Amino acid sequence: MPRLLNHLAQSSKASVKIDSQGVQGIQLKRFGFIIHPLFPKDLQRYYPIVKYLPDRVIEAFLMKKSPVVASEITGVKSITGIETQGWFMGLPLVPRQINTLPVDIVYDKISKCVDLAAEQGADLIGLGAFSSVVGDGGVTVAGRAKIGVTTGNSYTVATAISGTLQAASYLDIDPANATLAVIGATGSIGKTCAKILGRQFGRVILIGRDLEKTEEVAKEIPGATASIDLNDMRSADVIVTVSSAAKELILPDHLKPGCVVCDVARPRDVSVRVAKERPDVLVIEGGVIKVPGNVEFNFPLGFPPNTAYACMSETMILALEGDTSLYNFTVGKDVSVEQVDKINLLAAKHGFELAGLRSFEKALDPAAITRAKKARTMGPTIPRIIKPGQPDVQT
């Protein structure tokens, strides 16, 4: 995230105002979206000296910074003809800080992002990455805000489910005769993915950090079992992983040959070692969306043109729809099936759709599908036991 980090390293940045009149004088509804660096060492992309500094020093530097306008977003145009524009708001915190600092300090930082977006003219704002999972999942932030607030989790769930089932179909996996595992099953996204996908799979394994909470979710899904042991995913044909661990959880030895893994987490849950050591499994990224119009994010997202994360896309969809009663569409720790259905309808109305599947930040290679499909016909292998001290799961 070099551009964001460049802005965070500056004491201030000039605000960018957008003309409020759209096509034929129609009043535009505009949005903000919060982004933040994922790792302290990301700063070295712009300042090489950072690689010699301890993470805690970098984090202390970020704590002193205020939120900034990272970029202006233009060219988002619904297939109905309605347009919207917005801004990326830079939150100067990394996931470890968001997870461990006193929650009120994090709320204050996020609320400053919201206020800054409102000053620019935004009508609502999306809470990106870890800003959406801290504390009560946006409830407190929304209560403080003068504009709408959404986490984007409803559309993230919708697209994770769609992508997972699409990938499973590529490998001829029949859900009714297959095992599903959901990592991070007590979180907002994981719980709803489990409830919706669980209706289609013959067996469901829910893996979370807190056994009692995971068992409560399992009670809502017929035949589901709860676990806090990552090794239990080894029997899964399909895995959806959406923890907030901010570290690699899923290692090569965790995976059954020919399985599908949909990694919705950012930073990713699946180790990069899987890409190198397990060509017999199919790993996809969850929630990458084709955005209608000729979009300019003016920020390096690492995606092909006109594509974005689902959480960003939900924010844009709500701005295009322009219904103020929907602005606080997804807040809190629960996402309902009704919310998923509603955002799917709105996405179709405005021309948002799942982009081609991606794996480890690249377009999915058809050869990867062929390898994983072949592996499913070769019978099970005996995985090695995970050694004590290797990562545990978090939700």
N, C-alpha and C positions, 0 to 999 in steps of 0.2 A: 504494500500500500504506500508507495513512495510519495504520491501526490498528497495524500492525507497527512502523512508524517511531515512533509514539508510545511504544510499549513499549521500543523500542531506546534512546530518548532518556532513559528513566528508569533509575535506578541499580539498581532491583530491582522484582520483581513477585511478589505472593503466589502460591504454588503452588495449583493446584486439584486436589483429590483426588476420584476418582470411585468410587462404591460398586462393589465387585468382583462383586457378585451380580446376575445378570441375571434373565430370566424364569424363574420356578419354581426359583430358586436355582442355576441353571446358572452356572458360573464364566465370566465374560467374559474374552476375550482382547482386549487393548487395544493401541493403536498410537500412535506419534508420527509426525509428518511434518515435515521441515525445509523452511522457506521463507526467502527473503531478498529484499531490495529489488533491483530490476533496474538502477536508475540512481541515482547520487548525488543528482541533483536531485529525486528522488521525495520527499525530505525536505521540500521546500517546500510540499507539500500540507498539511503540519501546521505547519511553521515557515516563513512567507513570507520571512524574512530569509535563508534558505538560498540563494535565487536569486541573491543577491549574492556568494556565497562560491565560490571555486574548488573544483572537484571534489576536488582532492587534500586540501583542508582538511576537507571532509566525510568523505572516506575515512579521514583520520587520526582523526577523531572516532569513526567506527565501529570502528576498530581497538581503541579503548580500552574498548569495550563488551563485555559478556559475553552469551552466548545467554540468551534468555528464553522463558517459556511465553507464546506470543502469543494463543492462544485454546483453549477446550475444544470438542471436536466431539462432538455427541450425535445420537441418532436413526438411526444406520445399522442397518438391519434386513434381513437376508437373507430371501428368499422361503421359506427353510426354517424361519424363525422365530428363528434365532440372531441375536443382536445384538452390536455392538461399539461402543466409544467410544474417544476419543483426544484428542490435542492437536497443535496446530501449534507447532513450535519455531522461534523466530526466530533466524536466523543473521545476525549483524551484519557482513556483507560484501556487496559488489556484485560482479558478474561480472568486472570488470577486476582486482579484487584477487584473486579466486579463481584467475584465469588467470595472474597475474604474481607474486604473493607466493611466497616459498619454500614448497614443498609441505608441509613439516612444520608450518609455522605454520597453514596451512589445515586440515590434518588435525586439529591440536589443537583448533581452533575447532569443527570438525564433531563431533569426539569429545565435546566438552563438551555439545553439543546432545544427543547420544546418551545421555550420562550423565544429563542433566537429564530426558530422557524416561523413562529407567529409574527415576529417583527418583519420578516421578509414578505409576509402575506399569505402564508400557508393556512389552509383550512383544516388540515389534519396532518398527522405525522405517524410514520411507522417506526416501531422499535426494532431495529435490526440486531442480529447476532445475540450477544449476551445481554444487551439492554432489555430484551424481551423476557428473560427468564429470572432476573433478579427479584428477590422478595416475592411479592404477590402477583407477579406477571403483568404489570402495567396498571393495576387497579389504583394504587396510590398516585402514580404519575398522572393517570387520566383525571383523578379527582382534583389535582392541582392545576391542570391545564386549561387554557382558554380556548383551545382547539381540540378537535377529535384526536383520539389515540387508538392505534391498533397494533397488535403484535405481528399480524400477518400469518398467524399459525393455522387459520382455517384453510387458506389456500395451500399452505405448505403440506398439510395433511392430505388434501385432495390430490395434489400432484405426486406426492410420495406414493400414495396408493396406486394411482394410475401408472406411474413409472415402474413400480414393483411388479404389478400384474403383467405389464407389457414385457418386461424382461423375463419373467417366468414363462410366458407363452413362447418366447424365442427358444427356450430349452425344453419345450413340451412338458413342462411341469403341470400336472393336474392338481390344483389346490385341494380338492376333496380328498386326495390320497397322499397329501404332502404335509410336512411339518413346518410351521411358521414359528420363528423366534423374534421377539421384539426386545431390543436392548434400550433401557431407559423408559421402561413401560409405565412408570408412574407419573411421568411428565405430561404436559399438555398435549404435545404432538404424539408421543409414543402411546399414550392411553387411548386416544381416539383411533389411531392407526390400528391398534390391537383390536378394538371393538368392531371396527368395520371389516378389516381383513379376516378377523377371527371367525366370522360367520361363514367364510368360504373354505377355510382350511380344516383338514381332518384332525390335526393336533396343533395346539398352541402352547408355546413356552414363553412366559414373561420373565424377563430378567431385570432386576432393579437393585438399588443399593440397600433399601430398607425392606426386609422380608415382609413385615406386617403390612406395609402400604402396598407392596406388590401383590400380596394375597388378597387384599381388598379389591384390587382391579381384576384379579383372576376370577373372583366370585361373579363378576358381571359377564364373563365370557364362558359359555358352556364348554366343559372339558378342558379348560385352560389350567396349566400348572404354574406355580410361582417359584422363583429361584433368585439367589444372589450370587450364583456361581457361573462365571462366563463359560466354563467348560461345558455347560449344558447346551450351548448352542451347536455343539458338534453334530448333533443328529438332525439339524434343521436343513431343509431344502431351500427355504427362503428366509432371509434375515432382514429386518428393518432396524437400523440403529440410529438413535437420536438422543444420545446422552448429552449432558453439559459438562463432561469430564475435562474438556480442554486438553486432552492428551490421547494418544493412541491406545485403544482398548483391545481391538480385534487383531490378533496376530495370525500368521500363517497356519499355525497348528490348531487354531480354533475352528477351521472350516472344513466342511464335508466336500469331497470332490463333486463338481458340477452344481454347486449351490449358487444362488443369487443373493447378493448383498446390496441393499439400498442404503447408502450412507447419507443421512440428512444432516448430520451434525457438522458444525463449523466451530473450531477446527475439527477436521475429520476424525471419526472414531477408528477407521480402518487404517492400519499401519501401511506405510509405503512399501514395506517388505512384502506385503501380499501381492503387489503388482509384479515384483521381481521373482518371488518364490512360488507363487501359486497361479500359474497360467491356466489352471483347470477350473477356476471359479470365475464368476462374472460379477464384478463390482460396478455399481452405477452410482452416480450422484443424484440425490433427490432434489426435486423442486427447481429445475432450470426451465425458464419460461420464455417463449417467443413473445415479444412485446409489439403490439401493432403501431404502425407509423414509421417515421424515419428518426429513430431515437438517438439523441446525443447525450450520453451520461457525463461526458467531459471528465471522466475518472476511469482509471484502469481496473475494471472488475475481473479481468482474466477470462471473460467469456467472448464468444463470437458477437458481432454487431447485432443489435436489437434483441438481446437476451438478458435476462436478469433472474435473480432468485425469486421464488414464489412469494416470500414475505414482502419483498419490494413490490411485486406485481399486485398483491392484494391492496396495498396502499394506493397504487395508481388506479386500480379498478374502482375503488370507492370514490376517488376524486372524480373520475369520469362519470360515474353514476350520479354524483351530485346530490344525493339524498342525505341530508344532515343527520337523519335518524339512524343511519348506518355507519357514521364516522367512527364511533367506538365499537366497531364490529367484533373484534376479538380481543378481549382483555380478561385477565384472570388465568387460572390454572386448568380450566376445562374448555374443551372445544366440543360442541354438540354435532351430531350427525346432521341436524337441520342447518347449522352454520356451514358445514361442508357442502351440502347440497345447494344452499343459497349462493355461496361464492362461486361454485361451479357454473351456475346459471348466469351469473353476472359476467364471469370471465368469457363465456361463450358469446354473450350478448355484445361484448366490446372487442372480441377478436383475440383474446389471450389464449394461448394453447401451449401444451407441453412441447418443448424443443426436442430435437433428436437427443437420444440418451448419450450421456457423457460418463467417462470413467477416468479418474485421476486427472481431471482438468483437460481431457482431450475427448474428441468425438469417439464414440464407441466403435471399435474396430470389429467388422464382421468376423474376422478370424478369431476374435476372443469368444464370440458366440459359438462358433464351430468347435473350438477346443473344449469349452465348458459342456456343450451338448454331448460331445464324445465321451467326456469323463463320466457322465451319468450312466453310461452303458457298461462301464468297466468294473463296476462293483465297488464296495466300500474299502477303505484303507483303515489302518489302526493309527490314529493320531498320537503324537507324543503327549505326555502329561505336562501341563503348564506348571512351571516351577514356582515355589513360594516366593512372594515378593513381586510377581508380575502384576500388571494393572488389574484393579477391581473396577466394577461398574459404578457409575454415578448417573443420577437422573437429572 
